[in-house]
Amino acid sequence: MSSANPSSASLPPRVYSLDDLTALNDEIIALVRSGVPLERGLTDACHELRGRTGRLVEAVAQRVERGQSLDEAVASPELNLPDV
């Protein structure tokens, strides 16, 4: 994850595919089950995921690193995630 620009993972409003949302959910589930702290695990995951999914995970990771809860991070209006 780039530390040069804290808004580097800002995403334009868009509709995410089911694959994008599933990948984010799968990463979060795996991290919780393994006991890895979300901020560290999401940061690592964003380097492994490509394209839009990687940018989405990076944006969530940055928000969690800044102290937002996971709920707050995914509810961020900038991400424009569907209410689920």
Beta strands, then each sheet from edge to edge (+ up, - down):
end
